[in-house]
């Protein structure tokens, strides 16, 4: 939990001050130092080789290439000499332990000395004599962080499975496609709804299997290859529609980047895409021309694209209610756009039929790579 601006996993942290309200964060500095910080913490990344710790605890694992890495506190400057060490700061008091190797300690009163493997000390500055600690400073290791992350990921995955089952038990579900555990047809994603109106599984065309957002191999589909897609068919006419998917976007090079498109764009057929500028684009075709309205009714989210979400798993959702003519866009459960189509719009109902998840290119329309 961040007290300062939230830092998402995978983000580059520029030099500056950071405040962690609670929890643990692992930071890989550009020097190669692996730094674990425990909250409640207040610290400054001054450079890849220097961190200032105002409050909280940190543990530094320093490779040979980063020898000389330093943590500054109110009481001293602690410099690595090829080591792993832990520091805890509370006001003017600095406790530290050398876990492996050695450190050089420069106290604020100018005294310079060396601490060795296994030694622990308390410094309080202002001319006070250092004292030996009988117990080492305990800060979680990078290995502990990996175990915590794995445990939390398993908990989230279990919660997701329980939530998914609630959806599958809802009789309004039309279709749900997901790669199953334990093999099966590797070129098809079965639809998971027993009473589904779907006309069968989603067939993989050209796409490669990849890791899903839980890190499981061959449980997601990579659509990087031009023209790759999932082919589906959903019959019937419907009064409304909700699309939900998990997607990881590496770039938005094309004018239109397809999430879900019907084979054509006939009456009542929906299209769901992301534009090059990062707006999610939902459209539906009217059944007949209405004066003053285009045949294709369009709804846009706010621009969503940023470097922070490149390569991250995101949940996209869009809802359309034909009774109210309202479209709502969501990113990770947060509303990011809303449109109300005119009441006079001619949309008897939503129809899907044959469609593609992922890439889309209609030879009758345009096939150039820059388009869609």
C-alpha positions in Angstrom: 0.0 0.0 0.0 1.6 3.2 -1.2 1.3 6.5 0.7 2.9 8.3 -2.3 1.7 7.7 -5.8 1.0 4.0 -6.4 3.8 2.2 -8.2 2.6 -0.7 -10.3 4.7 -3.9 -10.7 7.1 -3.6 -13.7 7.2 0.2 -13.7 10.5 2.0 -13.9 11.0 4.1 -10.8 12.9 7.3 -11.6 15.1 9.0 -8.9 12.9 10.6 -6.2 11.1 10.1 -2.9 8.7 7.2 -2.3 6.5 6.4 0.7 5.3 3.0 1.5 2.4 2.8 3.9 2.6 -1.0 4.5 3.7 -4.2 2.8 6.8 -5.1 1.0 8.3 -3.9 -2.3 11.2 -5.4 -4.2 13.2 -2.9 -6.4 15.8 -3.9 -9.0 18.1 -0.9 -9.3 19.8 -0.3 -12.6 23.2 -1.0 -10.9 22.0 -4.6 -10.3 21.3 -4.1 -6.6 18.1 -6.0 -5.5 16.5 -3.9 -2.7 13.6 -5.1 -0.6 11.8 -2.3 1.4 9.3 -3.0 4.2 6.7 -0.4 5.1 5.9 1.8 6.8 8.8 3.3 4.9 10.0 6.7 3.6 13.0 6.5 1.2 14.7 8.3 -1.7 16.3 6.7 -4.7 19.1 9.1 -5.4 20.9 7.0 -8.0 21.4 3.3 -8.9 24.2 3.2 -6.3 22.6 5.4 -3.5 19.4 5.2 -1.5 18.5 7.4 1.4 16.3 5.8 4.1 14.4 8.2 6.3 12.2 5.5 7.9 11.4 1.8 7.6 13.5 -1.2 6.8 15.5 -2.3 3.7 17.6 -5.2 2.7 20.2 -4.9 -0.1 21.6 -7.8 -2.1 24.6 -6.3 -3.9 26.4 -8.0 -6.8 30.1 -7.5 -7.6 29.2 -5.1 -10.4 27.5 -2.7 -7.9 30.1 -2.8 -5.2 30.1 0.6 -3.4 26.3 0.8 -3.2 25.3 3.0 -0.2 22.3 3.5 2.1 22.3 6.8 3.9 20.4 7.4 7.2 20.2 10.1 9.8 22.9 8.4 11.8 25.4 7.1 9.2 26.3 6.2 5.6 26.6 2.4 5.1 28.6 1.4 2.1 28.7 -2.1 0.6 32.0 -3.9 0.3 30.6 -6.9 -1.5 27.7 -8.0 0.7 24.1 -8.4 1.7 23.0 -6.2 4.5 19.8 -5.1 6.3 19.0 -1.6 7.8 16.1 -0.5 9.9 15.5 3.3 10.7 13.3 4.8 13.3 13.9 8.5 13.7 17.6 9.1 14.5 18.1 5.4 15.4 19.7 3.2 12.8 20.0 -0.6 13.3 21.8 -2.7 10.7 23.1 -6.2 10.2 25.7 -7.6 7.8 24.2 -10.8 6.5 27.1 -11.6 4.2 30.4 -9.9 3.4 31.3 -6.5 4.9 30.2 -2.9 5.0 32.0 0.4 5.7 30.2 2.7 8.1 30.7 6.5 8.1 29.0 8.0 11.2 27.8 11.5 11.1 30.5 12.6 13.6 33.1 11.5 11.1 34.1 8.1 12.6 34.8 5.6 9.9 34.8 1.9 10.6 34.1 -1.6 9.2 31.5 -4.2 10.1 31.9 -7.8 9.2 29.7 -10.8 8.3 27.2 -11.6 11.0 27.7 -8.4 13.0 24.7 -6.2 14.1 24.9 -2.6 15.5 22.7 0.3 16.6 23.7 3.9 15.8 22.0 6.9 17.2 24.2 9.7 16.1 24.7 13.0 18.0 28.0 11.6 19.5 26.3 8.6 21.1 28.4 5.5 21.1 27.4 2.6 18.9 26.0 -0.5 20.6 26.1 -4.1 19.6 22.8 -5.8 18.9 22.3 -9.3 20.2 19.7 -10.1 17.5 20.1 -9.4 13.8 17.8 -6.9 12.0 15.1 -9.0 10.3 14.0 -7.9 6.9 12.4 -10.2 4.3 14.7 -11.4 1.6 14.2 -11.3 -2.2 13.5 -15.1 -1.9 10.8 -14.4 0.7 9.3 -11.8 -1.7 9.1 -14.4 -4.5 7.3 -16.9 -2.1 4.9 -14.2 -1.0 4.2 -13.2 -4.6 3.5 -16.8 -5.5 1.2 -17.3 -2.5 -0.8 -14.2 -3.4 -1.0 -15.1 -7.1 -2.4 -18.5 -6.1 -5.0 -16.8 -3.8 -6.0 -14.4 -6.6 -6.3 -17.3 -9.1 -8.5 -19.3 -6.7 -10.7 -16.2 -6.2 -10.9 -15.7 -10.0 -12.0 -19.3 -10.5 -14.7 -18.9 -7.9 -15.9 -15.7 -9.5 -15.8 -17.2 -12.9 -18.1 -20.0 -11.7 -20.6 -17.5 -10.6 -20.7 -16.1 -14.1 -21.0 -19.5 -15.7 -24.0 -20.3 -13.4 -25.8 -17.1 -14.7 -28.3 -18.1 -17.3 -27.6 -14.8 -19.2 -24.2 -16.0 -20.3 -24.0 -16.6 -24.1 -20.5 -17.9 -24.4 -17.2 -18.1 -22.4 -14.0 -19.3 -24.0 -11.0 -20.3 -22.0 -8.0 -22.6 -22.4 -8.6 -25.6 -20.0 -6.0 -27.3 -17.9 -4.8 -30.8 -18.8 -4.6 -30.6 -22.5 -7.4 -31.4 -24.9 -7.5 -29.9 -28.4 -4.7 -27.4 -28.4 -6.2 -25.5 -31.4 -9.5 -24.8 -29.8 -10.9 -23.1 -26.7 -14.0 -24.9 -25.5 -17.0 -22.8 -24.5 -17.6 -23.4 -20.8 -21.3 -22.7 -20.5 -23.4 -25.9 -20.5 -26.6 -24.2 -21.7 -24.6 -21.8 -24.0 -26.1 -20.7 -27.3 -22.6 -20.7 -28.8 -22.2 -22.8 -31.9 -19.1 -24.6 -30.6 -15.6 -23.9 -29.4 -13.3 -21.0 -30.4 -10.9 -22.3 -33.1 -7.4 -20.9 -33.1 -6.3 -19.6 -36.5 -2.6 -18.8 -36.7 -2.1 -17.8 -33.1 0.5 -19.2 -30.8 -0.1 -20.5 -27.3 1.6 -18.5 -24.5 1.6 -18.0 -20.8 -1.5 -16.7 -19.1 -1.6 -13.9 -16.5 -1.0 -16.5 -13.8 2.2 -17.7 -15.5 0.8 -21.0 -16.7 2.2 -22.2 -20.0 0.0 -22.7 -23.1 -3.1 -21.1 -21.4 -3.3 -17.9 -23.4 -3.2 -17.1 -27.2 -0.7 -14.7 -28.7 -2.1 -12.8 -31.7 1.1 -11.1 -32.8 1.2 -12.9 -36.1 -0.8 -10.9 -38.7 -4.2 -12.3 -39.3 -4.2 -14.7 -36.3 -7.5 -15.0 -34.4 -10.1 -17.1 -32.6 -13.1 -18.0 -34.8 -16.4 -18.2 -32.9 -20.1 -18.3 -33.7 -22.9 -17.0 -31.5 -26.5 -17.3 -32.8 -29.6 -15.4 -31.8 -30.9 -11.9 -31.3 -30.3 -10.2 -28.0 -31.6 -7.2 -26.1 -28.2 -6.3 -24.7 -24.6 -7.4 -24.6 -21.6 -7.5 -22.3 -18.1 -8.3 -23.6 -15.4 -9.0 -21.0 -11.9 -10.2 -21.8 -8.4 -10.2 -20.3 -5.8 -8.9 -22.8 -2.1 -8.0 -22.7 -1.2 -5.3 -25.3 2.4 -4.8 -26.4 1.7 -2.0 -28.9 -1.1 -0.3 -30.8 0.6 0.0 -34.2 -2.6 -0.3 -36.3 -5.4 2.2 -36.9 -7.8 -0.3 -35.5 -6.8 -3.1 -33.1 -9.5 -5.7 -32.9 -10.8 -7.3 -29.7 -14.0 -8.7 -31.2 -15.5 -8.2 -34.7 -18.3 -9.9 -36.6 -17.5 -11.1 -40.1 -19.4 -8.2 -41.6 -21.0 -5.2 -40.1 -24.7 -5.9 -40.8 -27.8 -4.8 -38.9 -27.3 -5.1 -35.1 -23.8 -6.5 -35.4 -21.3 -5.2 -32.8 -17.6 -4.3 -33.2 -15.2 -3.9 -30.3 -11.8 -2.5 -31.0 -8.9 -0.3 -29.6 -7.8 2.7 -31.7 -4.2 3.7 -32.2 -4.7 6.6 -29.8 -5.7 4.2 -27.0 -9.5 4.7 -27.0 -11.7 1.6 -26.8 -14.2 1.8 -29.7 -17.6 0.0 -29.6 -20.0 0.3 -32.5 -23.2 -1.3 -33.7 -25.0 -1.1 -37.1 -28.5 0.2 -37.5 -31.1 -1.8 -39.4 -32.2 1.1 -41.5 -31.1 4.7 -42.1 -32.5 7.2 -39.7 -32.4 10.9 -40.7 -29.6 12.7 -39.0 -27.8 9.5 -37.8 -25.0 7.5 -39.4 -25.7 3.9 -40.1 -22.9 2.9 -37.7 -23.4 4.2 -34.1 -20.1 4.6 -32.3 -19.0 4.9 -28.6 -15.6 5.7 -27.4 -13.8 5.4 -24.0 -11.3 8.0 -22.9 -7.7 7.4 -24.1 -6.3 4.5 -22.0 -2.9 3.8 -23.5 0.3 4.6 -21.6 3.7 3.0 -21.2 2.7 1.8 -17.7 0.2 -0.6 -19.1 2.3 -1.9 -22.0 2.7 -5.7 -21.6 0.4 -5.9 -18.6 -2.7 -8.0 -18.3 -5.8 -5.8 -18.3 -9.5 -6.5 -18.0 -11.6 -4.8 -20.7 -15.3 -4.7 -20.6 -18.1 -3.0 -22.5 -21.9 -3.2 -22.0 -24.7 -2.2 -24.4 -28.4 -2.0 -23.3 -30.7 -1.7 -26.3 -33.6 -0.5 -24.1 -31.7 2.5 -22.8 -29.4 2.8 -25.8 -26.5 3.2 -23.4 -22.9 2.0 -23.8 -20.5 1.8 -20.8 -16.7 1.1 -21.1 -14.6 -0.3 -18.3 -10.9 -0.9 -17.6 -10.1 -3.2 -14.7 -13.6 -2.6 -13.3 -13.3 1.2 -13.5 -15.7 3.2 -15.7 -13.8 4.9 -18.5 -16.5 6.1 -20.9 -20.3 6.3 -21.5 -22.4 7.0 -24.5 -26.2 7.2 -25.0 -27.3 6.6 -28.6 -30.4 8.6 -29.8 -33.7 7.0 -28.8 -34.8 7.1 -32.5 -31.9 4.8 -33.5 -33.0 1.7 -35.3 -31.5 -1.3 -33.6 -34.0 -4.2 -33.3 -31.5 -6.3 -31.4 -27.9 -7.4 -31.1 -26.8 -10.2 -33.5 -23.3 -11.8 -33.7 -23.1 -14.9 -35.8 -19.7 -15.8 -37.2 -17.0 -13.6 -35.6 -13.3 -13.2 -34.7 -11.6 -12.6 -31.4 -8.2 -10.9 -32.0 -7.1 -9.8 -35.5 -9.5 -9.0 -38.3 -9.0 -8.5 -41.9 -11.7 -8.7 -44.5 -10.4 -9.1 -48.1 -13.4 -7.3 -49.4 -12.5 -4.3 -47.2 -8.8 -3.6 -46.6 -6.0 -6.0 -46.0 -3.1 -3.7 -45.3 -1.3 -4.3 -42.1 -1.5 -0.7 -41.0 -5.3 -0.7 -41.0 -6.5 -3.4 -38.6 
